[in-house]
């Protein structure tokens, strides 16, 4: 495992040969929802010895419709994420959307995540890099894997070498995405950990109803292929009841299906390393 990631998992029991997991609901909906999901994921991952980073966006700035849920309030959501860190002893990742958000979010979480459609925003990348936090940059739906070296360089130019890159599919027409698994290999060639964003790669965006669709039945297929292709980690959004989720319910994995999926992925990982 990359050295800068190891301190994140100091309080977890895990297999150093395992992939790591970034998982949680799309957005902070409430404290009970966050803690239920985080506690369940922690119990599963401890038992399976998989390093876990809890994921939830403290706000959603990139919704299809102006009427869509964006969050419960920035500070309220960030404080809930901080409580997950301190009470459940889990590292946390959240998205940021502007340069001004970088310093704020960095006070509460361990990893700052750059959304795919913002991966070329120089001021955002530089502000994130200057926090000294681990930065996870999602590959834009419009960018090739090799071209992500330019996004990584913007972080490195701030003196921050703690960079991960995430594959999340490529635009295919107006309302679909496809995954080119060559990007996992190409981004690993840049010398950084590469994560597969399984659930966002299965989105069907730009629907005329103003709500993003998805293909959750393919979560297992994409996850298995990513581990086989050598991904260092997986990003899987999950929710106790995806049908009631306030964001991205159409492509999230039901929480009660997570353990069975991870068990299968462990076997694939053992076969390919």
C-alpha positions as CSV (number, residue, x, y, z in Angstrom):
1,X,0.0,0.0,0.0
2,X,1.2,3.5,-0.8
3,X,3.0,5.0,2.2
4,X,0.8,8.1,2.5
5,X,-2.3,5.9,2.8
6,X,-1.0,3.7,5.6
7,X,-1.5,6.2,8.5
8,X,-5.2,6.5,7.5
9,X,-5.8,2.9,8.5
10,X,-3.6,2.8,11.7
11,X,-6.7,2.1,13.8
12,X,-8.0,-0.6,11.6
13,X,-7.2,-4.3,11.3
14,X,-6.6,-5.0,7.6
15,X,-4.8,-7.2,5.1
16,X,-2.0,-5.1,3.5
17,X,-2.5,-7.0,0.3
18,X,-6.2,-6.0,0.1
19,X,-7.7,-3.3,-2.1
20,X,-9.0,-0.4,0.0
21,X,-12.6,0.8,0.0
22,X,-14.2,4.3,-0.1
23,X,-17.8,3.8,0.7
24,X,-20.9,5.6,2.1
25,X,-24.0,7.4,1.0
26,X,-23.8,10.0,-1.7
27,X,-24.5,12.9,0.6
28,X,-24.9,13.6,4.4
29,X,-28.7,13.3,4.8
30,X,-28.8,13.0,8.6
31,X,-26.6,11.9,11.5
32,X,-28.5,8.7,12.1
33,X,-28.2,7.7,8.4
34,X,-24.5,8.5,8.3
35,X,-23.7,6.6,11.6
36,X,-25.8,3.6,10.6
37,X,-24.0,3.3,7.3
38,X,-20.5,4.0,8.7
39,X,-20.9,1.5,11.6
40,X,-22.2,-1.2,9.3
41,X,-19.3,-0.7,6.8
42,X,-16.8,-0.7,9.6
43,X,-18.0,-4.0,11.0
44,X,-18.0,-5.6,7.6
45,X,-14.6,-4.3,6.6
46,X,-12.9,-5.1,9.9
47,X,-14.2,-8.7,9.6
48,X,-13.0,-9.0,6.0
49,X,-9.7,-7.0,6.7
50,X,-10.4,-4.4,4.1
51,X,-9.1,-0.8,4.7
52,X,-12.1,1.5,4.8
53,X,-12.5,5.2,4.2
54,X,-16.0,6.5,4.9
55,X,-17.4,8.7,2.1
56,X,-20.2,11.3,2.1
57,X,-20.5,14.6,0.4
58,X,-21.2,17.4,2.9
59,X,-23.1,19.2,0.1
60,X,-24.0,18.5,-3.5
61,X,-23.2,21.3,-5.8
62,X,-23.7,19.3,-9.0
63,X,-27.3,18.3,-9.2
64,X,-29.3,18.0,-12.4
65,X,-32.2,20.0,-11.2
66,X,-32.4,23.2,-9.1
67,X,-35.0,21.5,-7.0
68,X,-32.8,18.6,-6.0
69,X,-31.5,18.1,-2.4
70,X,-28.1,19.7,-1.9
71,X,-27.5,19.2,1.8
72,X,-28.4,19.9,5.4
73,X,-26.0,22.8,5.8
74,X,-22.3,22.9,5.3
75,X,-21.1,23.1,8.9
76,X,-23.8,20.7,10.2
77,X,-22.8,18.1,7.6
78,X,-19.0,18.6,8.2
79,X,-19.5,18.2,11.9
80,X,-21.2,14.9,11.4
81,X,-18.3,13.7,9.3
82,X,-15.9,14.8,11.9
83,X,-17.9,12.8,14.5
84,X,-17.5,9.7,12.3
85,X,-13.7,10.3,12.5
86,X,-13.6,10.7,16.2
87,X,-16.3,8.3,17.4
88,X,-15.9,5.5,14.9
89,X,-12.2,6.1,14.2
90,X,-12.6,6.0,10.5
91,X,-10.9,8.3,7.9
92,X,-13.3,10.3,5.9
93,X,-13.4,11.7,2.3
94,X,-15.7,14.4,1.0
95,X,-16.0,16.5,-2.2
96,X,-15.1,20.1,-2.6
97,X,-16.3,22.3,-5.5
98,X,-14.5,25.7,-5.1
99,X,-11.1,26.9,-4.0
100,X,-12.8,28.5,-1.0
101,X,-14.2,25.2,0.2
102,X,-10.7,23.5,0.4
103,X,-9.6,25.0,3.7
104,X,-13.0,24.7,5.3
105,X,-13.5,21.0,4.5
106,X,-9.8,20.2,5.3
107,X,-10.5,21.0,9.0
108,X,-13.0,18.1,9.2
109,X,-11.9,15.3,6.9
110,X,-8.8,13.3,5.8
111,X,-9.2,13.3,2.0
112,X,-10.4,16.0,-0.3
113,X,-12.1,14.8,-3.4
114,X,-12.2,16.7,-6.7
115,X,-15.4,16.0,-8.7
116,X,-14.8,14.7,-12.2
117,X,-16.3,17.7,-14.0
118,X,-13.9,20.0,-12.1
119,X,-10.7,18.0,-12.7
120,X,-9.2,20.8,-14.9
121,X,-10.0,23.7,-12.5
122,X,-6.5,25.0,-11.6
123,X,-7.5,27.2,-8.7
124,X,-9.4,24.4,-7.1
125,X,-6.7,21.8,-7.5
126,X,-4.0,24.2,-6.2
127,X,-6.1,25.2,-3.2
128,X,-6.7,21.5,-2.4
129,X,-3.0,20.7,-2.7
130,X,-2.0,23.5,-0.4
131,X,-4.1,22.0,2.5
132,X,-1.6,19.1,2.7
133,X,-4.4,16.6,2.7
134,X,-4.6,13.6,0.5
135,X,-6.3,14.6,-2.7
136,X,-8.4,12.2,-4.8
137,X,-9.0,13.6,-8.3
138,X,-11.8,12.0,-10.3
139,X,-11.0,11.6,-14.0
140,X,-13.3,13.8,-16.0
141,X,-15.8,12.0,-18.2
142,X,-14.2,13.9,-21.1
143,X,-10.6,13.1,-20.2
144,X,-8.3,10.2,-21.0
145,X,-6.4,8.4,-18.3
146,X,-2.9,9.5,-19.6
147,X,-4.1,13.2,-19.7
148,X,-4.8,13.1,-15.9
149,X,-1.0,13.7,-15.5
150,X,-1.7,17.4,-15.9
151,X,-4.3,17.4,-13.0
152,X,-1.8,15.5,-10.8
153,X,1.0,17.9,-11.7
154,X,-1.1,20.9,-10.5
155,X,-1.3,19.2,-7.0
156,X,2.4,18.3,-7.1
157,X,3.4,21.9,-7.9
158,X,2.0,22.9,-4.5
159,X,4.5,20.5,-2.8
160,X,1.8,17.9,-2.1
161,X,2.6,14.4,-3.4
162,X,-0.4,12.7,-1.7
163,X,-2.5,12.1,-4.8
164,X,-5.0,9.5,-5.9
165,X,-6.7,9.3,-9.3
166,X,-10.2,7.8,-9.8
167,X,-11.7,6.3,-12.9
168,X,-15.5,7.0,-13.2
169,X,-16.4,6.3,-16.8
170,X,-16.3,8.2,-20.0
171,X,-19.2,10.0,-21.7
172,X,-20.9,7.9,-24.3
173,X,-23.5,10.0,-26.1
174,X,-25.6,12.3,-24.1
175,X,-27.1,9.9,-21.5
176,X,-24.7,7.1,-20.8
177,X,-21.2,6.3,-19.7
178,X,-18.8,3.5,-20.5
179,X,-15.7,2.3,-18.6
180,X,-12.4,1.9,-20.5
181,X,-10.4,-0.3,-18.1
182,X,-7.2,0.7,-19.9
183,X,-7.4,3.9,-17.9
184,X,-6.6,2.0,-14.7
185,X,-3.3,0.8,-16.2
186,X,-2.5,4.2,-17.7
187,X,-3.2,6.2,-14.5
188,X,-1.2,3.7,-12.4
189,X,1.7,4.4,-14.8
190,X,1.7,7.9,-13.3
191,X,2.9,6.5,-10.0
192,X,-0.3,7.1,-7.9
193,X,-3.0,4.8,-6.4
194,X,-5.9,4.4,-8.8
195,X,-9.5,4.0,-7.6
196,X,-12.5,2.7,-9.5
197,X,-15.6,4.7,-8.9
198,X,-18.0,1.9,-9.5
199,X,-21.4,3.5,-8.8
200,X,-20.9,6.8,-10.6
201,X,-19.6,4.9,-13.7
202,X,-23.1,3.4,-13.9
203,X,-24.9,6.7,-13.9
204,X,-27.2,7.6,-16.8
205,X,-26.9,11.4,-16.6
206,X,-28.8,14.2,-18.4
207,X,-32.2,12.6,-18.3
208,X,-35.0,14.9,-19.4
209,X,-36.8,14.3,-16.1
210,X,-34.0,16.1,-14.3
211,X,-33.0,13.1,-12.2
212,X,-30.0,11.0,-13.0
213,X,-30.6,7.3,-13.8
214,X,-28.4,4.4,-13.2
215,X,-27.6,0.7,-13.8
216,X,-27.0,-0.7,-10.3
217,X,-27.4,-4.3,-11.5
218,X,-23.9,-3.9,-13.1
219,X,-22.1,-2.9,-9.8
220,X,-20.8,-6.4,-9.4
221,X,-19.6,-6.6,-13.0
222,X,-17.7,-3.3,-12.9
223,X,-16.2,-4.0,-9.4
224,X,-14.9,-7.4,-10.5
225,X,-13.4,-6.1,-13.7
226,X,-11.7,-3.2,-11.8
227,X,-10.1,-5.5,-9.3
228,X,-9.0,-7.8,-12.1
229,X,-7.5,-4.8,-14.0
230,X,-5.4,-3.9,-10.9
231,X,-7.3,-1.0,-9.2
232,X,-5.8,-0.1,-5.9
233,X,-9.2,0.8,-4.4
234,X,-12.9,0.9,-5.0
235,X,-15.4,3.7,-4.6
236,X,-18.9,2.4,-4.0
237,X,-21.8,4.6,-2.8
238,X,-24.1,2.7,-0.6
239,X,-27.3,3.3,1.3
240,X,-29.6,1.3,3.6
241,X,-32.5,2.0,1.3
242,X,-31.3,3.4,-2.1
243,X,-34.9,4.0,-3.2
244,X,-35.3,6.7,-0.5
245,X,-31.8,8.3,-0.9
246,X,-31.8,12.0,-1.5
247,X,-29.1,11.8,-4.1
248,X,-27.9,9.2,-6.6
249,X,-30.3,6.5,-5.4
250,X,-30.6,5.1,-8.9
251,X,-27.0,3.8,-9.0
252,X,-26.2,3.1,-5.3
253,X,-25.6,-0.3,-3.8
254,X,-28.0,-1.5,-1.1
255,X,-26.0,-1.7,2.1
256,X,-27.2,-5.2,2.8
257,X,-25.5,-6.4,-0.4
258,X,-22.1,-5.0,0.4
259,X,-20.6,-7.9,2.3
260,X,-21.4,-10.5,-0.4
261,X,-19.8,-8.3,-3.1
262,X,-16.7,-7.7,-1.0
263,X,-16.2,-11.4,-0.3
264,X,-16.2,-12.1,-4.1
265,X,-13.8,-9.2,-4.7
266,X,-11.4,-10.5,-2.1
267,X,-11.2,-13.8,-4.0
268,X,-10.5,-12.0,-7.3
269,X,-7.8,-9.8,-5.6
270,X,-6.1,-12.9,-4.2
271,X,-6.0,-14.4,-7.7
272,X,-4.5,-11.5,-9.5
273,X,-1.8,-10.2,-7.1
